[in-house]
Amino acid sequence: MRTVTPYLLYEDVAAAVQWLSMAFGFQETVRYSKPEGTVIYAELAYGEERVMLTVFSEGYSAGPATEFLNAIVYVTVDDVESHYARATDVGARIVHEPKDMPYGLRQYTVSDPQGQRWIFAEQVRDVLPEEWGGQQIRSPATTREAGADHSLEAARARWRAA
């Protein structure tokens, strides 16, 4: 099995775990602490997906503050409106309000207290790339058959099976 897992840096991993769990509904699955109790690593689950957190340390640095982002964590959810309500209830800084996108998703963007950006999205309709200006790259693994399930979940299942 092959996966890609975001590995995010935080000044205070324990506080990040608490906030991400309250705001976004993550569940902590692994925690590693120094002998004095400082949490230096954690894994969070959202459904079957994972995200890993660690502290800034030698070799891991946030670098200088900048107005430019170098990564955004993208998460699919079942109900983007209730997820958005949960995030705003705990004071999440909303970057973009929920909006229907031309590629069939309804999504919003939020920044967590450390400044990490997150996009949470719900698939609201199936749309082929050609319908919103994209281009489907044809290969044996991605060829779409008439009547086939083109949902995001079906695509993920195909990718995992490959």
N, C-alpha and C positions, 0 to 999 in steps of 0.2 A: 504494500500500500504506500502511495506517495501523497504527501500533503505539503502545503505551504502554510507556515504558522507565523503570524506576526510576533516579534520579540521587541517589546517596548521598554524604554528606560524611564524610570521615575525616581525622584528624590526620596520619596517615602512610599515604599511598596505596600506596607500595611494600609496606609491611608488610601492609596490608589485602589487596592482590592475592595475596601469598604465602599468607596464612592462609586466605582464601576458596577459593583453588585447592586447598590441601591438605585443608581440612575438608569442602568441599562439591563439589569436582570441577569448578570453573569453569576455563575456559581463557582466558588473557589474549590479546586480539586487537589492542588499540591501546594505546600508551603515549606520553605527552607529558611531557617533562622540561624543567626550567629549564636554562640553560647549565651551571650548576654540578653538575647531575645529580639534583636533587630531583624526584621524580615528582610532578606536580601534576594529572594526569588519566590515567585508564585506562578501557578497556572490557573487560568480561569476557563470555564466552559460556557458555551452558549449553544445548547442543543448538542450536536456531535462535534462542533468546531471548538478550537482552542486558541487562546492567546497567552503568551508568556510575558512576565514582567520581571525586571531586575533593577537594581539600583545603579545610579551613576557611580562608576569606579574607574580605576586605572584601566585604560583600554576601551572603556565605554564612556563617552562624553556627549553631552548635549550640544556642545559647540557654542559659538556665539549666537546670541539672539538675532533673529532675522525675520523679515516680513515674509519670506518665502518658505513654503512647506517642502519637505522632501519625502513625505509619505502620508497616506490617509488609510485608515483601517475601514474596510467596507464590510458590512454585516447585513445579511438578509433576515427579515423578521416576518412573522405571520400577520401582524397588525401594526402598521407604522403609526397610526394615529394614537393608539393606546401606548405604544412605546414612547412616542413623542411626549405624551402627557406625563408619563412616569419620569422622563428625563427633566422636564420643566418643573415638575413638583419638587425636585431636589435642587433646583437652581442651576441646572446645566446652562452653559452659555451657548445659545443657539446661534449658529452662523448663517444657516439658510432654513427657513420654515419649510414644512412639508409641501411638496410640489409634485404634480404629475409630470413625468418626463416623456419625451417622444418615443423612447425605446421601451415603454410599457411598465415602467417602475414609478412608484410614488416614494419619494425619499426626502430626508432632511439631513442636515449637517450640523454637528455639534462639536464643541471643543471641551475637553475635560480640564480639570484644574491644573494639570501639568502642561496643558497646551497641545496635547495630542488631538488630532482631528479624527472624527468618526463620521461615516455616512451610514445611516440605517435606511434600508429600502424594503419595500414590499412589492412583489410582482402583482400588478393589477390587470394586465392584459398581455397576451402573447403578440409580439411584433417582430417581424423579420427585419434584419438589418437594412435591407433595401427600402423598407417603408419609412425609415427615419434618416436616410442618407448614408448609412453604412454599407459595407460590402461583405457578404458572406464569403469567406475564403473556403473554396471547395477542396476537400481532401476526403479520402475514404472514411476518416473518423468523424467528419463534420457534415457530410452530405445529408441534406434534409430530404426525407421521403414524404410524399403526399400522405396526409392523414396521420403522420407521426406526431408524438407528443413533443412540442417545442418549448415546454415550460422550463424555467430555470432549474427546478428540482430534477426533471428528466435529464437535462444536460449534465448536471452534477453526477447523476447516477451513471450516465454514459462515460463521463470522464473517469470516475472511480473504477469502473469496470475495465477501462483500457489499460 
